[in-house]
Amino acid sequence: MYKGTVHAPKGRGVYTKGMYLLVAALLVAADQLTKIWAVNTFALGGPSVPVGLGFHFTYTQNIGAAFGILQRGPAATLLLGVLSAAVSLAILIYLLRRARTLSRLQLSAFTLILAGALGNMIDRFYLGYVRDFIHFYVGNFNFPVFNIADSCVVIGAGLLILSSFVERPNEHTPEPSGEARDGGDYTSPQTPHSKAPQPETER
C-alpha cells in the first residue's frame, strides 16, 4: 500500500475558515471610518491639504463610479449601488464555496475586491454618493480623487491578474478530506489496480 502526502492548497495556512470575512469587515470599517474623518475634517470642495509625495486630502462627493467616472445622476448612482451589491454577493458566495481551493494570492485579491465593493455600496445606498478624499497630483498629472474602497478594488484586481500569470491552475487536484483538509498527511486508499496481499499457504 502506497502512503502519499496531500498538501493543502496554499491559502489554508494563512486563511482559516472565515478569516477572509473578518479581514474584509476590517477593511470596510477602515474605509467608513476614514470617510467619516474626512467629512468632519475637510470642507466639501475646499482647498487641498498636502500630505507628501504628491498626495493631498481633498473631500469630494462622487455620484458616479470609481475615480469620478460615469457621473450620470441619482439613477446611475442607484444602478452602481445595485451592481456593487451583486458583485459583493457573487464574491461572497464564491469565497464560501471555493475558499479552500484558492491560493493565498487569490484569496487576498477576492477579499480586497469584496471589501471595496461593500465600502462604496454602503455610501451609494445610504448617502446617494460616494465620499472621496485621497487626491494625488504632481505637476500636470492630476489623478481623480479616490478612497480606501477604490484602492482595495484596484489592488485586488491587480493581484487577481498577477495570480493568473504566476500560479498554475489546480483544476484536477481532488478536494482532500479528513486530516488532509487541515494540512496533514493521510494514507491514500487502494486503487482498483492495486493487488491485495495474498495469504501464505502451507507447504
Kinemage of the C-alpha trace (Angstrom):
@kinemage 1
@onewidth
@group {chain A} dominant
@subgroup {mainchain}
@vectorlist {calphas} color= white
{ca met a 1} P 0.000 0.000 0.000
{ca tyr a 2} L 1.380 3.386 -1.023
{ca lys a 3} L 1.441 6.150 1.522
{ca gly a 4} L 1.233 9.606 -0.024
{ca thr a 5} L 1.109 13.079 1.376
{ca val a 6} L -1.581 15.518 0.304
{ca his a 7} L -0.686 19.129 0.827
{ca ala a 8} L -3.442 21.631 1.444
{ca pro a 9} L -3.742 24.446 -1.099
{ca lys a 10} L -1.584 27.455 -0.454
{ca gly a 11} L -4.363 29.554 1.074
{ca arg a 12} L -5.110 27.305 4.021
{ca gly a 13} L -2.000 28.039 6.020
{ca val a 14} L -2.949 31.700 6.388
{ca tyr a 15} L -6.691 31.912 5.822
{ca thr a 16} L -8.608 29.833 8.328
{ca lys a 17} L -12.323 29.371 7.806
{ca gly a 18} L -13.988 32.764 7.839
{ca met a 19} L -10.776 34.723 8.300
{ca tyr a 20} L -11.132 36.403 4.919
{ca leu a 21} L -14.563 37.637 6.005
{ca leu a 22} L -13.019 39.205 9.101
{ca val a 23} L -10.320 40.892 7.010
{ca ala a 24} L -12.957 42.204 4.594
{ca ala a 25} L -15.030 43.529 7.513
{ca leu a 26} L -11.997 45.315 8.972
{ca leu a 27} L -11.235 46.914 5.604
{ca val a 28} L -14.844 48.084 5.243
{ca ala a 29} L -14.690 49.546 8.751
{ca ala a 30} L -11.430 51.331 7.920
{ca asp a 31} L -12.993 52.719 4.740
{ca gln a 32} L -16.078 54.022 6.531
{ca leu a 33} L -14.147 55.474 9.474
{ca thr a 34} L -11.712 57.346 7.241
{ca lys a 35} L -14.625 58.725 5.221
{ca ile a 36} L -16.292 59.971 8.415
{ca trp a 37} L -12.996 61.538 9.455
{ca ala a 38} L -12.655 63.272 6.075
{ca val a 39} L -16.211 64.653 6.251
{ca asn a 40} L -15.607 66.052 9.747
{ca thr a 41} L -12.165 67.434 8.922
{ca phe a 42} L -12.280 68.935 5.427
{ca ala a 43} L -14.766 71.248 3.754
{ca leu a 44} L -16.547 69.975 0.648
{ca gly a 45} L -14.773 71.459 -2.351
{ca gly a 46} L -12.300 73.201 -0.060
{ca pro a 47} L -8.581 73.622 -0.635
{ca ser a 48} L -6.385 70.537 -0.819
{ca val a 49} L -4.276 69.709 2.210
{ca pro a 50} L -0.836 68.407 1.201
{ca val a 51} L 0.364 65.209 2.857
{ca gly a 52} L 3.572 64.462 0.971
{ca leu a 53} L 4.875 62.551 -2.055
{ca gly a 54} L 2.202 64.138 -4.235
{ca phe a 55} L -0.715 63.073 -2.029
{ca his a 56} L -3.316 65.536 -0.772
{ca phe a 57} L -6.571 65.399 1.131
{ca thr a 58} L -9.457 66.834 -0.884
{ca tyr a 59} L -13.001 65.999 0.158
{ca thr a 60} L -15.443 65.441 -2.723
{ca gln a 61} L -18.756 63.677 -3.249
{ca asn a 62} L -18.835 61.285 -6.174
{ca ile a 63} L -22.193 60.281 -7.681
{ca gly a 64} L -20.519 58.133 -10.342
{ca ala a 65} L -18.270 55.099 -10.340
{ca ala a 66} L -14.743 54.778 -9.010
{ca phe a 67} L -12.400 57.725 -9.618
{ca gly a 68} L -15.271 60.002 -10.601
{ca ile a 69} L -16.277 58.331 -13.860
{ca leu a 70} L -19.888 57.795 -15.029
{ca gln a 71} L -21.307 60.949 -13.436
{ca arg a 72} L -24.913 60.374 -14.573
{ca gly a 73} L -27.063 61.461 -11.623
{ca pro a 74} L -29.122 59.620 -8.958
{ca ala a 75} L -30.350 56.862 -11.272
{ca ala a 76} L -26.794 55.912 -12.201
{ca thr a 77} L -25.793 56.033 -8.531
{ca leu a 78} L -28.588 53.591 -7.644
{ca leu a 79} L -27.637 51.338 -10.555
{ca leu a 80} L -24.000 51.338 -9.441
{ca gly a 81} L -25.128 50.527 -5.904
{ca val a 82} L -27.112 47.536 -7.147
{ca leu a 83} L -24.125 46.456 -9.236
{ca ser a 84} L -21.844 46.723 -6.187
{ca ala a 85} L -24.297 44.616 -4.183
{ca ala a 86} L -24.437 41.962 -6.921
{ca val a 87} L -20.648 41.805 -7.193
{ca ser a 88} L -20.300 41.598 -3.411
{ca leu a 89} L -22.842 38.774 -3.172
{ca ala a 90} L -21.243 36.844 -6.027
{ca ile a 91} L -17.768 37.117 -4.471
{ca leu a 92} L -19.082 36.172 -1.035
{ca ile a 93} L -20.801 33.041 -2.358
{ca tyr a 94} L -17.711 32.129 -4.365
{ca leu a 95} L -15.467 32.502 -1.308
{ca leu a 96} L -17.779 30.480 0.914
{ca arg a 97} L -17.828 27.653 -1.621
{ca arg a 98} L -14.299 27.710 -3.030
{ca ala a 99} L -12.043 29.345 -0.436
{ca arg a 100} L -10.241 26.081 0.325
{ca thr a 101} L -9.258 25.650 -3.314
{ca leu a 102} L -7.802 29.147 -3.742
{ca ser a 103} L -4.238 30.263 -3.171
{ca arg a 104} L -3.217 32.972 -0.711
{ca leu a 105} L -2.831 35.439 -3.565
{ca gln a 106} L -6.278 34.695 -4.957
{ca leu a 107} L -7.907 34.855 -1.526
{ca ser a 108} L -6.239 38.189 -0.837
{ca ala a 109} L -7.428 39.524 -4.188
{ca phe a 110} L -11.059 38.483 -3.703
{ca thr a 111} L -11.056 39.756 -0.112
{ca leu a 112} L -9.858 43.193 -1.215
{ca ile a 113} L -12.392 43.398 -4.060
{ca leu a 114} L -15.202 42.324 -1.726
{ca ala a 115} L -14.244 44.958 0.860
{ca gly a 116} L -14.007 47.691 -1.767
{ca ala a 117} L -17.356 46.845 -3.342
{ca leu a 118} L -19.053 46.786 0.066
{ca gly a 119} L -17.465 50.043 1.204
{ca asn a 120} L -18.718 52.066 -1.757
{ca met a 121} L -22.048 50.202 -1.833
{ca ile a 122} L -22.792 51.458 1.695
{ca asp a 123} L -22.166 55.036 0.590
{ca arg a 124} L -24.350 54.760 -2.510
{ca phe a 125} L -27.342 53.245 -0.732
{ca tyr a 126} L -27.071 55.299 2.476
{ca leu a 127} L -25.985 58.676 1.115
{ca gly a 128} L -26.639 58.613 -2.616
{ca tyr a 129} L -22.989 59.385 -3.356
{ca val a 130} L -19.500 58.136 -2.506
{ca arg a 131} L -17.193 60.101 -0.218
{ca asp a 132} L -13.724 60.541 -1.753
{ca phe a 133} L -10.822 62.347 -0.133
{ca ile a 134} L -7.454 60.981 -1.302
{ca his a 135} L -6.013 63.081 -4.109
{ca phe a 136} L -2.743 62.539 -5.964
{ca tyr a 137} L -1.320 65.117 -8.315
{ca val a 138} L 2.175 66.150 -9.309
{ca gly a 139} L 2.730 68.981 -11.777
{ca asn a 140} L 0.343 68.500 -14.687
{ca phe a 141} L -0.585 64.975 -13.616
{ca asn a 142} L -3.863 65.050 -11.704
{ca phe a 143} L -5.314 61.700 -10.647
{ca pro a 144} L -9.048 61.580 -9.737
{ca val a 145} L -9.907 61.739 -6.046
{ca phe a 146} L -10.488 58.288 -4.511
{ca asn a 147} L -10.893 56.474 -1.212
{ca ile a 148} L -9.774 53.306 0.560
{ca ala a 149} L -12.542 51.220 -1.028
{ca asp a 150} L -11.373 52.245 -4.510
{ca ser a 151} L -7.820 51.295 -3.550
{ca cys a 152} L -8.981 47.866 -2.346
{ca val a 153} L -10.753 47.158 -5.636
{ca val a 154} L -7.789 48.242 -7.778
{ca ile a 155} L -5.190 46.378 -5.704
{ca gly a 156} L -7.403 43.277 -5.567
{ca ala a 157} L -7.905 43.307 -9.330
{ca gly a 158} L -4.155 43.690 -9.809
{ca leu a 159} L -3.442 40.712 -7.526
{ca leu a 160} L -6.023 38.632 -9.381
{ca ile a 161} L -4.356 39.405 -12.706
{ca leu a 162} L -0.956 38.663 -11.186
{ca ser a 163} L -2.160 35.285 -9.895
{ca ser a 164} L -3.178 34.276 -13.420
{ca phe a 165} L 0.457 34.671 -14.515
{ca val a 166} L 2.393 33.325 -11.541
{ca glu a 167} L 0.203 30.421 -10.431
{ca arg a 168} L -0.766 27.241 -12.214
{ca pro a 169} L -4.401 26.160 -12.285
{ca asn a 170} L -5.143 23.276 -9.925
{ca glu a 171} L -8.285 22.020 -11.626
{ca his a 172} L -7.524 18.305 -11.481
{ca thr a 173} L -6.479 18.101 -7.840
{ca pro a 174} L -9.237 16.417 -5.830
{ca glu a 175} L -10.527 18.064 -2.686
{ca pro a 176} L -8.835 16.300 0.276
{ca ser a 177} L -10.862 15.213 3.247
{ca gly a 178} L -10.320 14.397 6.879
{ca glu a 179} L -6.884 15.065 8.263
{ca ala a 180} L -5.569 16.236 4.899
{ca arg a 181} L -8.112 19.091 4.935
{ca asp a 182} L -6.154 20.609 7.795
{ca gly a 183} L -2.823 20.230 6.074
{ca gly a 184} L -1.936 16.803 7.489
{ca asp a 185} L -0.949 13.520 5.878
{ca tyr a 186} L -3.200 10.677 5.023
{ca thr a 187} L -2.828 7.232 3.526
{ca ser a 188} L -4.132 7.010 0.016
{ca pro a 189} L -6.779 4.322 -0.496
{ca gln a 190} L -6.102 1.297 -2.606
{ca thr a 191} L -6.813 1.745 -6.273
{ca pro a 192} L -8.714 -0.900 -8.240
{ca his a 193} L -5.440 -1.881 -9.926
{ca ser a 194} L -3.504 -2.459 -6.725
{ca lys a 195} L -3.077 -6.046 -5.601
{ca ala a 196} L -4.269 -7.094 -2.155
{ca pro a 197} L -1.735 -9.042 -0.060
{ca gln a 198} L -2.016 -12.808 -0.658
{ca pro a 199} L -2.248 -15.106 2.387
{ca glu a 200} L 0.625 -17.513 2.850
{ca thr a 201} L -0.182 -21.148 2.010
{ca glu a 202} L 1.146 -24.085 3.929
{ca arg a 203} L 3.622 -26.243 2.174
